[in-house]
Amino acid sequence: MSPSTIAAIDLARAIPKAELHVHVEGTLEPELIFQLAGRNGVTLPYDDVEALRKAYAFTDLQSFLDIYYAGASVLLKEQDFYDMAMAYLRCAHADRVVHAEIFFDPQTHTARGVPMQIVIEGLHRACVDAGQELGISAVLILCFLRHLSEDDALATLEAALPWRDRFIGIGLDSSEFGHPPEKFARVFARARELGLRLVAHAGEEGPPAYIRQALDVLQVERIDHGVRSIEEPALVARLASERMPLTVCPLSNLKLKGVQDLARHPLRKLLQAGVCVTINSDDPAYFDGYVTENYAQTIEALKLTPEEVVQIARNSFEASFVDEAQRQQWLDQLQSVVTKFEE
């Protein structure tokens, strides 16, 4: 490993950063899954933690989702959601994440009979406590499962509105193939009326056309993943000119075979084209790494420079749903760490 690469990785570990693409259900480590299963009397189809970990051999997005939803079956009580979110926030804090915008999938839980209030209150309480105990800022984004109907998404949004002050926006996740963004035009229009922030997964496994739909039909403010935009230079140019953030998750793309080799990941090309690229962990318990590990492996594979690492961290704050004063405070903190490294 070259001195520049080592320096870039050291810098990535030290600088403050925001994480904008993490599914809280995807932070459930096997140890916590078994702990919650025991607490709630849930029988798992695995003998022990190691057997479950060995099952994390995904071939595509759907094979991952199958085990992801099975893991979520242990979440039944408010304390379960609290414990899961706090475990993630402690890991994020250790990775120098100062702000996290956390996705959650209420339909995964309400379909099992878990009340909406239990889901939201458990997660929200963890965000509040983590802010007080760790000094980390954390907010929630409610995501819809795109393999379900838009009517289900609309009903989910309405059911969540009594806790409107507990989440800042909506997103769109789960199986991308065959479920284009335009399928959810009405629910995104409704969320826009309510003043919610709008994001959507697009261009992970789905085609570049899904990214354009998310922009033009859903009118999102960020694209989650978006890596297949690299296939269309005109789309890349549009993303760059509009400073449309992409919340890229390199280890997720590698694990789910979106790229066969991290050295072939399009992140650097997108960054060099002027796209507001960020690095995130997606489902870190399943994809072998939280956010700093995503930075480190991507730096090594793509030979990112320290300057590029700083730009990615800057992008994470630029793309955050926070007020300008808070954004500038974090950017100042980032510059302070960079200055110390340069001395």
Contacts in CASP RR format, 6 or more apart in sequence:
PFRMAT RR
TARGET T0000
AUTHOR 0000-0000-0000
METHOD contacts of the structure
MODEL  1
MSPSTIAAIDLARAIPKAELHVHVEGTLEPELIFQLAGRNGVTLPYDDVE
ALRKAYAFTDLQSFLDIYYAGASVLLKEQDFYDMAMAYLRCAHADRVVHA
EIFFDPQTHTARGVPMQIVIEGLHRACVDAGQELGISAVLILCFLRHLSE
DDALATLEAALPWRDRFIGIGLDSSEFGHPPEKFARVFARARELGLRLVA
HAGEEGPPAYIRQALDVLQVERIDHGVRSIEEPALVARLASERMPLTVCP
LSNLKLKGVQDLARHPLRKLLQAGVCVTINSDDPAYFDGYVTENYAQTIE
ALKLTPEEVVQIARNSFEASFVDEAQRQQWLDQLQSVVTKFEE
1 300 0 8 1.000
2 303 0 8 1.000
4 303 0 8 1.000
4 305 0 8 1.000
4 306 0 8 1.000
5 299 0 8 1.000
5 300 0 8 1.000
5 303 0 8 1.000
5 304 0 8 1.000
7 306 0 8 1.000
7 341 0 8 1.000
8 299 0 8 1.000
8 304 0 8 1.000
8 305 0 8 1.000
8 306 0 8 1.000
8 308 0 8 1.000
8 309 0 8 1.000
9 295 0 8 1.000
9 296 0 8 1.000
9 299 0 8 1.000
9 300 0 8 1.000
10 341 0 8 1.000
11 306 0 8 1.000
11 309 0 8 1.000
11 310 0 8 1.000
11 337 0 8 1.000
11 338 0 8 1.000
11 341 0 8 1.000
12 292 0 8 1.000
12 295 0 8 1.000
12 296 0 8 1.000
12 299 0 8 1.000
12 309 0 8 1.000
12 313 0 8 1.000
13 95 0 8 1.000
13 96 0 8 1.000
13 292 0 8 1.000
13 295 0 8 1.000
13 296 0 8 1.000
14 96 0 8 1.000
14 337 0 8 1.000
14 341 0 8 1.000
15 96 0 8 1.000
15 309 0 8 1.000
15 310 0 8 1.000
15 313 0 8 1.000
15 334 0 8 1.000
15 337 0 8 1.000
15 338 0 8 1.000
16 96 0 8 1.000
16 97 0 8 1.000
16 98 0 8 1.000
16 313 0 8 1.000
16 330 0 8 1.000
16 333 0 8 1.000
16 334 0 8 1.000
16 337 0 8 1.000
17 95 0 8 1.000
17 96 0 8 1.000
17 97 0 8 1.000
17 98 0 8 1.000
17 291 0 8 1.000
17 295 0 8 1.000
17 313 0 8 1.000
17 316 0 8 1.000
17 317 0 8 1.000
17 334 0 8 1.000
18 97 0 8 1.000
18 98 0 8 1.000
18 99 0 8 1.000
18 100 0 8 1.000
18 101 0 8 1.000
18 278 0 8 1.000
18 316 0 8 1.000
18 317 0 8 1.000
18 319 0 8 1.000
18 320 0 8 1.000
18 330 0 8 1.000
19 92 0 8 1.000
19 97 0 8 1.000
19 99 0 8 1.000
19 100 0 8 1.000
19 101 0 8 1.000
19 280 0 8 1.000
19 281 0 8 1.000
19 291 0 8 1.000
19 316 0 8 1.000
20 100 0 8 1.000
20 101 0 8 1.000
20 222 0 8 1.000
20 245 0 8 1.000
20 247 0 8 1.000
20 278 0 8 1.000
20 280 0 8 1.000
20 316 0 8 1.000
20 319 0 8 1.000
20 320 0 8 1.000
21 103 0 8 1.000
21 224 0 8 1.000
21 225 0 8 1.000
21 247 0 8 1.000
21 248 0 8 1.000
21 249 0 8 1.000
21 278 0 8 1.000
21 280 0 8 1.000
21 281 0 8 1.000
21 282 0 8 1.000
22 88 0 8 1.000
22 92 0 8 1.000
22 100 0 8 1.000
22 102 0 8 1.000
22 103 0 8 1.000
22 280 0 8 1.000
22 281 0 8 1.000
22 282 0 8 1.000
22 283 0 8 1.000
22 284 0 8 1.000
22 291 0 8 1.000
23 102 0 8 1.000
23 103 0 8 1.000
23 104 0 8 1.000
23 105 0 8 1.000
23 143 0 8 1.000
23 173 0 8 1.000
23 282 0 8 1.000
23 283 0 8 1.000
24 81 0 8 1.000
24 84 0 8 1.000
24 85 0 8 1.000
24 88 0 8 1.000
24 102 0 8 1.000
24 103 0 8 1.000
24 104 0 8 1.000
24 123 0 8 1.000
25 68 0 8 1.000
25 71 0 8 1.000
25 72 0 8 1.000
25 75 0 8 1.000
25 84 0 8 1.000
25 104 0 8 1.000
25 105 0 8 1.000
25 108 0 8 1.000
25 283 0 8 1.000
26 68 0 8 1.000
26 282 0 8 1.000
26 283 0 8 1.000
26 284 0 8 1.000
26 285 0 8 1.000
26 286 0 8 1.000
27 84 0 8 1.000
27 85 0 8 1.000
27 87 0 8 1.000
27 88 0 8 1.000
27 91 0 8 1.000
27 283 0 8 1.000
27 284 0 8 1.000
27 285 0 8 1.000
28 71 0 8 1.000
28 72 0 8 1.000
28 74 0 8 1.000
28 75 0 8 1.000
28 84 0 8 1.000
28 285 0 8 1.000
29 87 0 8 1.000
29 285 0 8 1.000
30 49 0 8 1.000
30 50 0 8 1.000
30 52 0 8 1.000
30 53 0 8 1.000
30 285 0 8 1.000
31 49 0 8 1.000
32 83 0 8 1.000
32 84 0 8 1.000
32 87 0 8 1.000
33 44 0 8 1.000
33 52 0 8 1.000
33 71 0 8 1.000
33 74 0 8 1.000
34 44 0 8 1.000
34 48 0 8 1.000
34 49 0 8 1.000
34 52 0 8 1.000
36 42 0 8 1.000
36 74 0 8 1.000
36 75 0 8 1.000
36 76 0 8 1.000
36 80 0 8 1.000
36 83 0 8 1.000
36 84 0 8 1.000
37 43 0 8 1.000
37 44 0 8 1.000
37 74 0 8 1.000
39 80 0 8 1.000
40 74 0 8 1.000
40 76 0 8 1.000
40 77 0 8 1.000
40 80 0 8 1.000
42 73 0 8 1.000
42 74 0 8 1.000
42 76 0 8 1.000
44 52 0 8 1.000
44 70 0 8 1.000
44 71 0 8 1.000
44 74 0 8 1.000
45 70 0 8 1.000
46 52 0 8 1.000
46 55 0 8 1.000
55 67 0 8 1.000
56 67 0 8 1.000
56 286 0 8 1.000
58 64 0 8 1.000
58 67 0 8 1.000
58 255 0 8 1.000
58 256 0 8 1.000
58 257 0 8 1.000
58 286 0 8 1.000
59 257 0 8 1.000
60 205 0 8 1.000
60 256 0 8 1.000
60 257 0 8 1.000
61 175 0 8 1.000
61 176 0 8 1.000
61 177 0 8 1.000
61 204 0 8 1.000
61 205 0 8 1.000
61 256 0 8 1.000
62 175 0 8 1.000
64 255 0 8 1.000
64 256 0 8 1.000
64 283 0 8 1.000
64 286 0 8 1.000
65 174 0 8 1.000
65 175 0 8 1.000
67 286 0 8 1.000
68 283 0 8 1.000
68 286 0 8 1.000
69 108 0 8 1.000
72 105 0 8 1.000
72 108 0 8 1.000
72 109 0 8 1.000
73 112 0 8 1.000
74 80 0 8 1.000
75 81 0 8 1.000
75 84 0 8 1.000
75 109 0 8 1.000
75 114 0 8 1.000
76 112 0 8 1.000
76 114 0 8 1.000
77 118 0 8 1.000
78 118 0 8 1.000
78 121 0 8 1.000
78 122 0 8 1.000
78 125 0 8 1.000
79 122 0 8 1.000
81 118 0 8 1.000
81 119 0 8 1.000
81 121 0 8 1.000
81 122 0 8 1.000
81 123 0 8 1.000
81 126 0 8 1.000
82 122 0 8 1.000
82 123 0 8 1.000
82 125 0 8 1.000
82 126 0 8 1.000
82 129 0 8 1.000
83 126 0 8 1.000
84 126 0 8 1.000
85 102 0 8 1.000
85 122 0 8 1.000
85 123 0 8 1.000
85 126 0 8 1.000
85 127 0 8 1.000
85 130 0 8 1.000
85 138 0 8 1.000
86 126 0 8 1.000
86 129 0 8 1.000
86 130 0 8 1.000
88 100 0 8 1.000
88 102 0 8 1.000
88 284 0 8 1.000
89 100 0 8 1.000
89 126 0 8 1.000
89 127 0 8 1.000
89 130 0 8 1.000
89 134 0 8 1.000
89 136 0 8 1.000
89 138 0 8 1.000
90 130 0 8 1.000
90 134 0 8 1.000
91 284 0 8 1.000
91 290 0 8 1.000
92 100 0 8 1.000
92 136 0 8 1.000
92 290 0 8 1.000
92 291 0 8 1.000
93 130 0 8 1.000
93 134 0 8 1.000
93 135 0 8 1.000
93 136 0 8 1.000
95 290 0 8 1.000
95 291 0 8 1.000
95 292 0 8 1.000
96 292 0 8 1.000
97 136 0 8 1.000
97 291 0 8 1.000
98 135 0 8 1.000
98 136 0 8 1.000
98 137 0 8 1.000
98 330 0 8 1.000
98 333 0 8 1.000
99 136 0 8 1.000
99 137 0 8 1.000
99 138 0 8 1.000
99 317 0 8 1.000
99 320 0 8 1.000
99 322 0 8 1.000
99 330 0 8 1.000
100 136 0 8 1.000
100 137 0 8 1.000
100 138 0 8 1.000
100 139 0 8 1.000
101 138 0 8 1.000
101 139 0 8 1.000
101 140 0 8 1.000
101 141 0 8 1.000
101 168 0 8 1.000
101 320 0 8 1.000
101 321 0 8 1.000
102 123 0 8 1.000
102 127 0 8 1.000
102 138 0 8 1.000
102 139 0 8 1.000
102 140 0 8 1.000
102 141 0 8 1.000
103 140 0 8 1.000
103 141 0 8 1.000
103 143 0 8 1.000
103 171 0 8 1.000
103 173 0 8 1.000
104 119 0 8 1.000
104 120 0 8 1.000
104 123 0 8 1.000
104 140 0 8 1.000
104 141 0 8 1.000
104 142 0 8 1.000
104 143 0 8 1.000
105 143 0 8 1.000
105 145 0 8 1.000
105 173 0 8 1.000
105 174 0 8 1.000
106 116 0 8 1.000
106 119 0 8 1.000
106 120 0 8 1.000
106 142 0 8 1.000
106 156 0 8 1.000
106 159 0 8 1.000
106 160 0 8 1.000
107 144 0 8 1.000
107 145 0 8 1.000
107 148 0 8 1.000
107 152 0 8 1.000
107 153 0 8 1.000
107 156 0 8 1.000
108 145 0 8 1.000
109 118 0 8 1.000
109 119 0 8 1.000
110 116 0 8 1.000
110 119 0 8 1.000
110 156 0 8 1.000
110 159 0 8 1.000
116 156 0 8 1.000
116 159 0 8 1.000
116 160 0 8 1.000
116 163 0 8 1.000
117 162 0 8 1.000
117 163 0 8 1.000
120 140 0 8 1.000
120 160 0 8 1.000
120 163 0 8 1.000
120 166 0 8 1.000
120 167 0 8 1.000
121 163 0 8 1.000
121 166 0 8 1.000
123 140 0 8 1.000
123 166 0 8 1.000
124 140 0 8 1.000
124 163 0 8 1.000
124 166 0 8 1.000
124 167 0 8 1.000
126 138 0 8 1.000
127 138 0 8 1.000
127 139 0 8 1.000
127 140 0 8 1.000
130 136 0 8 1.000
130 138 0 8 1.000
131 137 0 8 1.000
131 138 0 8 1.000
137 322 0 8 1.000
137 326 0 8 1.000
139 167 0 8 1.000
139 168 0 8 1.000
139 321 0 8 1.000
140 166 0 8 1.000
140 167 0 8 1.000
140 168 0 8 1.000
140 169 0 8 1.000
141 167 0 8 1.000
141 168 0 8 1.000
141 169 0 8 1.000
141 170 0 8 1.000
141 171 0 8 1.000
141 197 0 8 1.000
141 199 0 8 1.000
142 156 0 8 1.000
142 157 0 8 1.000
142 160 0 8 1.000
142 167 0 8 1.000
142 169 0 8 1.000
142 170 0 8 1.000
142 171 0 8 1.000
143 170 0 8 1.000
143 171 0 8 1.000
143 172 0 8 1.000
143 173 0 8 1.000
144 152 0 8 1.000
144 153 0 8 1.000
144 156 0 8 1.000
144 157 0 8 1.000
144 170 0 8 1.000
144 171 0 8 1.000
144 172 0 8 1.000
144 173 0 8 1.000
144 184 0 8 1.000
144 187 0 8 1.000
145 152 0 8 1.000
145 153 0 8 1.000
145 173 0 8 1.000
145 174 0 8 1.000
146 172 0 8 1.000
146 173 0 8 1.000
146 174 0 8 1.000
146 175 0 8 1.000
146 176 0 8 1.000
146 179 0 8 1.000
146 183 0 8 1.000
146 184 0 8 1.000
146 201 0 8 1.000
147 174 0 8 1.000
147 175 0 8 1.000
147 179 0 8 1.000
148 174 0 8 1.000
150 183 0 8 1.000
150 184 0 8 1.000
150 185 0 8 1.000
150 186 0 8 1.000
150 187 0 8 1.000
153 184 0 8 1.000
153 187 0 8 1.000
154 186 0 8 1.000
154 187 0 8 1.000
154 190 0 8 1.000
157 170 0 8 1.000
157 187 0 8 1.000
157 190 0 8 1.000
157 191 0 8 1.000
160 167 0 8 1.000
161 194 0 8 1.000
164 194 0 8 1.000
167 196 0 8 1.000
168 196 0 8 1.000
168 197 0 8 1.000
168 321 0 8 1.000
169 191 0 8 1.000
169 196 0 8 1.000
169 197 0 8 1.000
169 198 0 8 1.000
169 199 0 8 1.000
169 321 0 8 1.000
170 187 0 8 1.000
170 188 0 8 1.000
170 191 0 8 1.000
170 196 0 8 1.000
170 197 0 8 1.000
170 198 0 8 1.000
170 199 0 8 1.000
171 198 0 8 1.000
171 199 0 8 1.000
171 200 0 8 1.000
171 201 0 8 1.000
171 224 0 8 1.000
172 181 0 8 1.000
172 184 0 8 1.000
172 199 0 8 1.000
172 200 0 8 1.000
172 201 0 8 1.000
172 202 0 8 1.000
172 214 0 8 1.000
172 218 0 8 1.000
173 201 0 8 1.000
173 224 0 8 1.000
174 201 0 8 1.000
176 201 0 8 1.000
176 202 0 8 1.000
176 203 0 8 1.000
176 204 0 8 1.000
176 205 0 8 1.000
176 206 0 8 1.000
176 210 0 8 1.000
177 205 0 8 1.000
177 206 0 8 1.000
180 209 0 8 1.000
180 210 0 8 1.000
180 213 0 8 1.000
181 200 0 8 1.000
181 202 0 8 1.000
181 210 0 8 1.000
181 213 0 8 1.000
181 214 0 8 1.000
181 217 0 8 1.000
181 218 0 8 1.000
182 213 0 8 1.000
182 217 0 8 1.000
182 218 0 8 1.000
184 200 0 8 1.000
184 218 0 8 1.000
185 217 0 8 1.000
185 218 0 8 1.000
188 198 0 8 1.000
188 200 0 8 1.000
188 217 0 8 1.000
188 218 0 8 1.000
188 219 0 8 1.000
188 220 0 8 1.000
191 198 0 8 1.000
192 198 0 8 1.000
192 219 0 8 1.000
197 221 0 8 1.000
197 321 0 8 1.000
198 218 0 8 1.000
198 219 0 8 1.000
198 220 0 8 1.000
198 221 0 8 1.000
199 220 0 8 1.000
199 221 0 8 1.000
199 222 0 8 1.000
199 223 0 8 1.000
199 224 0 8 1.000
199 247 0 8 1.000
200 214 0 8 1.000
200 218 0 8 1.000
200 220 0 8 1.000
200 223 0 8 1.000
200 224 0 8 1.000
201 224 0 8 1.000
201 225 0 8 1.000
202 210 0 8 1.000
202 211 0 8 1.000
202 213 0 8 1.000
202 214 0 8 1.000
202 223 0 8 1.000
202 224 0 8 1.000
202 225 0 8 1.000
202 226 0 8 1.000
203 210 0 8 1.000
203 211 0 8 1.000
203 223 0 8 1.000
203 225 0 8 1.000
203 226 0 8 1.000
203 227 0 8 1.000
203 228 0 8 1.000
203 229 0 8 1.000
204 224 0 8 1.000
204 225 0 8 1.000
204 226 0 8 1.000
204 227 0 8 1.000
204 228 0 8 1.000
204 253 0 8 1.000
204 256 0 8 1.000
204 258 0 8 1.000
205 256 0 8 1.000
205 258 0 8 1.000
206 228 0 8 1.000
207 228 0 8 1.000
207 231 0 8 1.000
208 228 0 8 1.000
208 229 0 8 1.000
208 231 0 8 1.000
208 232 0 8 1.000
208 235 0 8 1.000
211 223 0 8 1.000
211 226 0 8 1.000
211 228 0 8 1.000
211 229 0 8 1.000
211 235 0 8 1.000
211 239 0 8 1.000
212 235 0 8 1.000
214 220 0 8 1.000
214 223 0 8 1.000
215 223 0 8 1.000
215 238 0 8 1.000
215 244 0 8 1.000
221 245 0 8 1.000
221 321 0 8 1.000
222 244 0 8 1.000
222 245 0 8 1.000
222 246 0 8 1.000
222 247 0 8 1.000
222 319 0 8 1.000
223 229 0 8 1.000
223 239 0 8 1.000
223 244 0 8 1.000
223 245 0 8 1.000
223 246 0 8 1.000
223 247 0 8 1.000
224 246 0 8 1.000
224 247 0 8 1.000
225 246 0 8 1.000
225 247 0 8 1.000
225 248 0 8 1.000
225 249 0 8 1.000
225 253 0 8 1.000
226 246 0 8 1.000
226 248 0 8 1.000
227 246 0 8 1.000
227 248 0 8 1.000
227 253 0 8 1.000
227 258 0 8 1.000
227 259 0 8 1.000
227 265 0 8 1.000
227 266 0 8 1.000
227 267 0 8 1.000
227 270 0 8 1.000
229 235 0 8 1.000
229 236 0 8 1.000
229 239 0 8 1.000
229 246 0 8 1.000
229 270 0 8 1.000
229 275 0 8 1.000
230 236 0 8 1.000
230 266 0 8 1.000
230 269 0 8 1.000
230 270 0 8 1.000
236 270 0 8 1.000
236 273 0 8 1.000
236 275 0 8 1.000
237 273 0 8 1.000
238 244 0 8 1.000
239 246 0 8 1.000
239 270 0 8 1.000
239 275 0 8 1.000
239 276 0 8 1.000
240 273 0 8 1.000
240 274 0 8 1.000
240 275 0 8 1.000
240 276 0 8 1.000
243 276 0 8 1.000
243 318 0 8 1.000
244 275 0 8 1.000
244 276 0 8 1.000
245 276 0 8 1.000
245 277 0 8 1.000
245 278 0 8 1.000
245 315 0 8 1.000
245 318 0 8 1.000
245 319 0 8 1.000
246 270 0 8 1.000
246 275 0 8 1.000
246 276 0 8 1.000
246 277 0 8 1.000
246 278 0 8 1.000
247 278 0 8 1.000
247 280 0 8 1.000
247 319 0 8 1.000
248 267 0 8 1.000
248 270 0 8 1.000
248 277 0 8 1.000
248 278 0 8 1.000
248 279 0 8 1.000
248 280 0 8 1.000
249 279 0 8 1.000
249 280 0 8 1.000
249 281 0 8 1.000
249 282 0 8 1.000
249 287 0 8 1.000
249 294 0 8 1.000
250 262 0 8 1.000
250 265 0 8 1.000
250 267 0 8 1.000
250 279 0 8 1.000
250 294 0 8 1.000
250 297 0 8 1.000
250 298 0 8 1.000
250 301 0 8 1.000
251 262 0 8 1.000
251 281 0 8 1.000
251 282 0 8 1.000
251 287 0 8 1.000
251 288 0 8 1.000
251 289 0 8 1.000
251 293 0 8 1.000
251 294 0 8 1.000
251 297 0 8 1.000
252 281 0 8 1.000
252 282 0 8 1.000
252 283 0 8 1.000
252 287 0 8 1.000
253 259 0 8 1.000
253 265 0 8 1.000
254 261 0 8 1.000
254 262 0 8 1.000
254 265 0 8 1.000
254 287 0 8 1.000
255 286 0 8 1.000
255 287 0 8 1.000
255 288 0 8 1.000
259 265 0 8 1.000
259 266 0 8 1.000
261 301 0 8 1.000
262 297 0 8 1.000
262 298 0 8 1.000
262 301 0 8 1.000
262 302 0 8 1.000
263 301 0 8 1.000
263 302 0 8 1.000
265 298 0 8 1.000
265 301 0 8 1.000
265 302 0 8 1.000
267 277 0 8 1.000
267 279 0 8 1.000
267 298 0 8 1.000
267 302 0 8 1.000
268 302 0 8 1.000
268 304 0 8 1.000
268 308 0 8 1.000
270 277 0 8 1.000
271 277 0 8 1.000
271 308 0 8 1.000
271 311 0 8 1.000
271 312 0 8 1.000
276 315 0 8 1.000
276 318 0 8 1.000
276 319 0 8 1.000
277 312 0 8 1.000
277 315 0 8 1.000
278 312 0 8 1.000
278 315 0 8 1.000
278 316 0 8 1.000
278 319 0 8 1.000
279 291 0 8 1.000
279 294 0 8 1.000
279 295 0 8 1.000
279 298 0 8 1.000
279 312 0 8 1.000
279 316 0 8 1.000
280 291 0 8 1.000
280 294 0 8 1.000
281 287 0 8 1.000
281 289 0 8 1.000
281 290 0 8 1.000
281 291 0 8 1.000
281 293 0 8 1.000
281 294 0 8 1.000
284 290 0 8 1.000
284 291 0 8 1.000
284 293 0 8 1.000
295 309 0 8 1.000
295 312 0 8 1.000
298 304 0 8 1.000
299 309 0 8 1.000
304 312 0 8 1.000
306 341 0 8 1.000
310 334 0 8 1.000
310 338 0 8 1.000
313 334 0 8 1.000
314 331 0 8 1.000
314 334 0 8 1.000
317 327 0 8 1.000
317 330 0 8 1.000
317 331 0 8 1.000
317 334 0 8 1.000
318 327 0 8 1.000
320 327 0 8 1.000
END
